[in-house]
């Protein structure tokens, strides 16, 4: 989460929302539209069971026409950033 800058828009799982609301604008996974968040953060521990097998295409499917790139994938977290 330290790679997400203050003031960014983030779409994430319910379990991580409280950890980000004090410094970012947060949307619950699947409910951001019409906003297209700068970041999508998936927590394998609290997301869909099982978490998406291919997280980048999954993030892009939430926002058709948007491209996301993988920032970090490890320790049960996958962070993607919108590509301009």
VMD Tcl script that builds the backbone (N, CA, C; Angstrom):
set m [mol new atoms 252]
animate dup $m
set s [atomselect $m all]
$s set {name element resname resid chain x y z} {
  {N N UNK 1 A 0.818 -1.203 0.000}
  {CA C UNK 1 A 0.000 0.000 0.000}
  {C C UNK 1 A 0.856 1.259 0.000}
  {N N UNK 2 A 2.092 1.133 0.399}
  {CA C UNK 2 A 2.964 2.304 0.432}
  {C C UNK 2 A 3.275 2.818 -0.971}
  {N N UNK 3 A 3.017 2.020 -1.996}
  {CA C UNK 3 A 3.263 2.455 -3.372}
  {C C UNK 3 A 2.094 3.248 -3.944}
  {N N UNK 4 A 1.025 3.367 -3.183}
  {CA C UNK 4 A -0.127 4.159 -3.613}
  {C C UNK 4 A 0.031 5.557 -3.022}
  {N N UNK 5 A 0.149 6.569 -3.879}
  {CA C UNK 5 A 0.365 7.921 -3.359}
  {C C UNK 5 A -0.892 8.513 -2.708}
  {N N UNK 6 A -0.664 9.431 -1.801}
  {CA C UNK 6 A -1.773 10.159 -1.171}
  {C C UNK 6 A -2.594 10.845 -2.252}
  {N N UNK 7 A -3.904 10.825 -2.075}
  {CA C UNK 7 A -4.803 11.488 -3.003}
  {C C UNK 7 A -5.194 10.659 -4.214}
  {N N UNK 8 A -4.617 9.462 -4.353}
  {CA C UNK 8 A -4.934 8.601 -5.501}
  {C C UNK 8 A -6.332 8.015 -5.355}
  {N N UNK 9 A -6.880 7.540 -6.470}
  {CA C UNK 9 A -8.136 6.803 -6.448}
  {C C UNK 9 A -7.802 5.319 -6.512}
  {N N UNK 10 A -8.475 4.524 -5.660}
  {CA C UNK 10 A -8.157 3.106 -5.520}
  {C C UNK 10 A -9.442 2.286 -5.457}
  {N N UNK 11 A -9.465 1.206 -6.220}
  {CA C UNK 11 A -10.558 0.238 -6.124}
  {C C UNK 11 A -9.975 -0.991 -5.447}
  {N N UNK 12 A -10.608 -1.430 -4.368}
  {CA C UNK 12 A -10.036 -2.532 -3.600}
  {C C UNK 12 A -11.115 -3.346 -2.904}
  {N N UNK 13 A -10.673 -4.404 -2.273}
  {CA C UNK 13 A -11.562 -5.276 -1.521}
  {C C UNK 13 A -12.001 -4.587 -0.232}
  {N N UNK 14 A -13.123 -5.006 0.278}
  {CA C UNK 14 A -13.698 -4.394 1.472}
  {C C UNK 14 A -12.721 -4.381 2.640}
  {N N UNK 15 A -11.949 -5.437 2.800}
  {CA C UNK 15 A -11.033 -5.550 3.932}
  {C C UNK 15 A -9.927 -4.509 3.963}
  {N N UNK 16 A -9.562 -3.957 2.818}
  {CA C UNK 16 A -8.479 -2.968 2.771}
  {C C UNK 16 A -8.971 -1.531 2.720}
  {N N UNK 17 A -10.245 -1.343 2.536}
  {CA C UNK 17 A -10.779 0.019 2.387}
  {C C UNK 17 A -10.433 0.914 3.577}
  {N N UNK 18 A -10.621 0.414 4.784}
  {CA C UNK 18 A -10.379 1.224 5.980}
  {C C UNK 18 A -8.921 1.649 6.101}
  {N N UNK 19 A -8.012 0.850 5.569}
  {CA C UNK 19 A -6.590 1.183 5.653}
  {C C UNK 19 A -6.170 2.257 4.660}
  {N N UNK 20 A -7.052 2.579 3.717}
  {CA C UNK 20 A -6.702 3.548 2.677}
  {C C UNK 20 A -7.538 4.828 2.712}
  {N N UNK 21 A -8.680 4.805 3.378}
  {CA C UNK 21 A -9.597 5.944 3.300}
  {C C UNK 21 A -9.039 7.235 3.883}
  {N N UNK 22 A -8.097 7.154 4.782}
  {CA C UNK 22 A -7.566 8.374 5.397}
  {C C UNK 22 A -6.646 9.159 4.461}
  {N N UNK 23 A -6.209 8.535 3.345}
  {CA C UNK 23 A -5.291 9.261 2.469}
  {C C UNK 23 A -5.563 9.111 0.978}
  {N N UNK 24 A -6.568 8.298 0.620}
  {CA C UNK 24 A -6.929 8.120 -0.783}
  {C C UNK 24 A -8.442 8.155 -0.926}
  {N N UNK 25 A -8.900 8.201 -2.157}
  {CA C UNK 25 A -10.330 8.079 -2.446}
  {C C UNK 25 A -10.547 6.621 -2.833}
  {N N UNK 26 A -11.340 5.905 -2.052}
  {CA C UNK 26 A -11.447 4.457 -2.177}
  {C C UNK 26 A -12.833 4.049 -2.680}
  {N N UNK 27 A -12.825 3.041 -3.548}
  {CA C UNK 27 A -14.051 2.455 -4.081}
  {C C UNK 27 A -14.024 0.956 -3.815}
  {N N UNK 28 A -15.173 0.412 -3.504}
  {CA C UNK 28 A -15.278 -1.037 -3.291}
  {C C UNK 28 A -15.168 -1.745 -4.638}
  {N N UNK 29 A -14.484 -2.869 -4.657}
  {CA C UNK 29 A -14.262 -3.636 -5.870}
  {C C UNK 29 A -15.570 -3.890 -6.608}
  {N N UNK 30 A -15.594 -3.457 -7.872}
  {CA C UNK 30 A -16.767 -3.654 -8.704}
  {C C UNK 30 A -17.789 -2.537 -8.642}
  {N N UNK 31 A -17.550 -1.517 -7.805}
  {CA C UNK 31 A -18.526 -0.440 -7.626}
  {C C UNK 31 A -17.951 0.948 -7.898}
  {N N UNK 32 A -16.863 1.045 -8.616}
  {CA C UNK 32 A -16.229 2.345 -8.856}
  {C C UNK 32 A -16.873 3.114 -10.005}
  {N N UNK 33 A -17.435 2.420 -10.978}
  {CA C UNK 33 A -17.985 3.077 -12.171}
  {C C UNK 33 A -19.001 4.144 -11.773}
  {N N UNK 34 A -18.986 5.268 -12.428}
  {CA C UNK 34 A -18.276 5.587 -13.662}
  {C C UNK 34 A -16.822 6.045 -13.450}
  {N N UNK 35 A -16.381 6.149 -12.208}
  {CA C UNK 35 A -14.982 6.514 -11.936}
  {C C UNK 35 A -14.063 5.391 -12.433}
  {N N UNK 36 A -12.940 5.775 -13.006}
  {CA C UNK 36 A -11.916 4.801 -13.409}
  {C C UNK 36 A -10.721 5.051 -12.495}
  {N N UNK 37 A -10.541 4.212 -11.478}
  {CA C UNK 37 A -9.504 4.468 -10.490}
  {C C UNK 37 A -8.094 4.330 -11.057}
  {N N UNK 38 A -7.187 5.061 -10.429}
  {CA C UNK 38 A -5.784 4.997 -10.829}
  {C C UNK 38 A -5.174 3.653 -10.458}
  {N N UNK 39 A -5.631 3.062 -9.352}
  {CA C UNK 39 A -5.080 1.810 -8.864}
  {C C UNK 39 A -6.190 0.805 -8.581}
  {N N UNK 40 A -5.873 -0.468 -8.782}
  {CA C UNK 40 A -6.732 -1.569 -8.349}
  {C C UNK 40 A -5.853 -2.440 -7.458}
  {N N UNK 41 A -6.328 -2.699 -6.249}
  {CA C UNK 41 A -5.576 -3.467 -5.267}
  {C C UNK 41 A -6.405 -4.679 -4.847}
  {N N UNK 42 A -5.864 -5.863 -5.079}
  {CA C UNK 42 A -6.557 -7.106 -4.731}
  {C C UNK 42 A -5.848 -7.759 -3.549}
  {N N UNK 43 A -6.630 -8.119 -2.552}
  {CA C UNK 43 A -6.124 -8.839 -1.385}
  {C C UNK 43 A -6.587 -10.284 -1.513}
  {N N UNK 44 A -5.663 -11.197 -1.747}
  {CA C UNK 44 A -6.006 -12.609 -1.945}
  {C C UNK 44 A -6.675 -13.216 -0.722}
  {N N UNK 45 A -6.498 -12.594 0.432}
  {CA C UNK 45 A -7.066 -13.130 1.665}
  {C C UNK 45 A -8.532 -12.761 1.845}
  {N N UNK 46 A -8.962 -11.643 1.231}
  {CA C UNK 46 A -10.345 -11.210 1.429}
  {C C UNK 46 A -11.123 -11.052 0.141}
  {N N UNK 47 A -10.474 -11.227 -0.999}
  {CA C UNK 47 A -11.181 -11.041 -2.263}
  {C C UNK 47 A -11.990 -12.275 -2.603}
  {N N UNK 48 A -12.414 -12.345 -3.854}
  {CA C UNK 48 A -13.178 -13.487 -4.325}
  {C C UNK 48 A -12.438 -14.756 -3.959}
  {N N UNK 49 A -13.192 -15.777 -3.710}
  {CA C UNK 49 A -12.562 -17.026 -3.327}
  {C C UNK 49 A -12.713 -18.026 -4.454}
  {N N UNK 50 A -11.698 -18.364 -5.183}
  {CA C UNK 50 A -10.322 -17.865 -5.098}
  {C C UNK 50 A -10.186 -16.504 -5.763}
  {N N UNK 51 A -9.083 -15.803 -5.503}
  {CA C UNK 51 A -8.873 -14.505 -6.147}
  {C C UNK 51 A -8.731 -14.684 -7.655}
  {N N UNK 52 A -8.906 -13.619 -8.415}
  {CA C UNK 52 A -8.798 -13.733 -9.870}
  {C C UNK 52 A -7.458 -14.346 -10.273}
  {N N UNK 53 A -7.511 -15.286 -11.183}
  {CA C UNK 53 A -6.305 -15.974 -11.638}
  {C C UNK 53 A -5.400 -15.061 -12.453}
  {N N UNK 54 A -6.017 -14.169 -13.209}
  {CA C UNK 54 A -5.292 -13.217 -14.042}
  {C C UNK 54 A -5.733 -11.810 -13.629}
  {N N UNK 55 A -5.069 -11.211 -12.659}
  {CA C UNK 55 A -5.548 -9.957 -12.072}
  {C C UNK 55 A -5.592 -8.760 -13.023}
  {N N UNK 56 A -4.616 -8.637 -13.928}
  {CA C UNK 56 A -4.628 -7.472 -14.824}
  {C C UNK 56 A -5.843 -7.512 -15.757}
  {N N UNK 57 A -6.094 -8.621 -16.453}
  {CA C UNK 57 A -7.314 -8.663 -17.266}
  {C C UNK 57 A -8.586 -8.492 -16.439}
  {N N UNK 58 A -8.557 -8.985 -15.206}
  {CA C UNK 58 A -9.716 -8.803 -14.333}
  {C C UNK 58 A -9.952 -7.314 -14.065}
  {N N UNK 59 A -8.894 -6.587 -13.704}
  {CA C UNK 59 A -9.022 -5.147 -13.451}
  {C C UNK 59 A -9.508 -4.426 -14.699}
  {N N UNK 60 A -8.991 -4.812 -15.850}
  {CA C UNK 60 A -9.406 -4.182 -17.106}
  {C C UNK 60 A -10.853 -4.500 -17.438}
  {N N UNK 61 A -11.335 -5.676 -17.021}
  {CA C UNK 61 A -12.737 -6.026 -17.275}
  {C C UNK 61 A -13.690 -5.175 -16.436}
  {N N UNK 62 A -13.200 -4.670 -15.304}
  {CA C UNK 62 A -14.026 -3.787 -14.477}
  {C C UNK 62 A -14.204 -2.423 -15.128}
  {N N UNK 63 A -13.254 -2.058 -15.994}
  {CA C UNK 63 A -13.255 -0.741 -16.641}
  {C C UNK 63 A -12.882 -0.912 -18.108}
  {N N UNK 64 A -13.832 -1.387 -18.921}
  {CA C UNK 64 A -13.550 -1.661 -20.327}
  {C C UNK 64 A -12.917 -0.450 -21.027}
  {N N UNK 65 A -11.904 -0.739 -21.826}
  {CA C UNK 65 A -11.196 0.315 -22.544}
  {C C UNK 65 A -10.037 0.909 -21.771}
  {N N UNK 66 A -9.837 0.456 -20.534}
  {CA C UNK 66 A -8.755 0.950 -19.684}
  {C C UNK 66 A -7.656 -0.105 -19.621}
  {N N UNK 67 A -6.427 0.358 -19.599}
  {CA C UNK 67 A -5.288 -0.550 -19.485}
  {C C UNK 67 A -4.652 -0.383 -18.112}
  {N N UNK 68 A -4.396 -1.491 -17.461}
  {CA C UNK 68 A -3.701 -1.498 -16.171}
  {C C UNK 68 A -2.400 -2.271 -16.317}
  {N N UNK 69 A -1.396 -1.840 -15.587}
  {CA C UNK 69 A -0.125 -2.539 -15.546}
  {C C UNK 69 A 0.133 -3.038 -14.139}
  {N N UNK 70 A 0.802 -4.156 -14.041}
  {CA C UNK 70 A 1.121 -4.748 -12.749}
  {C C UNK 70 A 2.227 -3.954 -12.068}
  {N N UNK 71 A 1.993 -3.544 -10.834}
  {CA C UNK 71 A 2.985 -2.823 -10.040}
  {C C UNK 71 A 3.694 -3.801 -9.112}
  {N N UNK 72 A 2.915 -4.612 -8.408}
  {CA C UNK 72 A 3.489 -5.556 -7.451}
  {C C UNK 72 A 2.519 -6.711 -7.242}
  {N N UNK 73 A 3.081 -7.893 -7.126}
  {CA C UNK 73 A 2.286 -9.087 -6.853}
  {C C UNK 73 A 3.081 -9.952 -5.880}
  {N N UNK 74 A 2.646 -9.980 -4.635}
  {CA C UNK 74 A 3.341 -10.774 -3.633}
  {C C UNK 74 A 2.704 -10.646 -2.274}
  {N N UNK 75 A 2.971 -11.585 -1.421}
  {CA C UNK 75 A 2.456 -11.598 -0.052}
  {C C UNK 75 A 0.942 -11.525 0.002}
  {N N UNK 76 A 0.284 -12.036 -1.040}
  {CA C UNK 76 A -1.174 -12.058 -1.046}
  {C C UNK 76 A -1.821 -10.793 -1.571}
  {N N UNK 77 A -1.031 -9.843 -2.056}
  {CA C UNK 77 A -1.568 -8.589 -2.584}
  {C C UNK 77 A -1.138 -8.403 -4.028}
  {N N UNK 78 A -2.055 -7.895 -4.843}
  {CA C UNK 78 A -1.738 -7.567 -6.229}
  {C C UNK 78 A -2.146 -6.118 -6.461}
  {N N UNK 79 A -1.188 -5.291 -6.848}
  {CA C UNK 79 A -1.436 -3.870 -7.096}
  {C C UNK 79 A -1.222 -3.589 -8.577}
  {N N UNK 80 A -2.217 -2.946 -9.180}
  {CA C UNK 80 A -2.135 -2.543 -10.575}
  {C C UNK 80 A -2.380 -1.054 -10.688}
  {N N UNK 81 A -1.723 -0.437 -11.669}
  {CA C UNK 81 A -1.863 1.006 -11.895}
  {C C UNK 81 A -2.376 1.234 -13.307}
  {N N UNK 82 A -3.287 2.196 -13.437}
  {CA C UNK 82 A -3.818 2.560 -14.740}
  {C C UNK 82 A -2.699 3.130 -15.619}
  {N N UNK 83 A -2.650 2.673 -16.845}
  {CA C UNK 83 A -1.651 3.137 -17.800}
  {C C UNK 83 A -2.299 4.212 -18.665}
  {N N UNK 84 A -1.663 5.392 -18.732}
  {CA C UNK 84 A -2.275 6.480 -19.543}
  {C C UNK 84 A -2.337 6.151 -21.011}
}
mol reanalyze $m
mol bondsrecalc $m
mol representation Tube
mol addrep $m
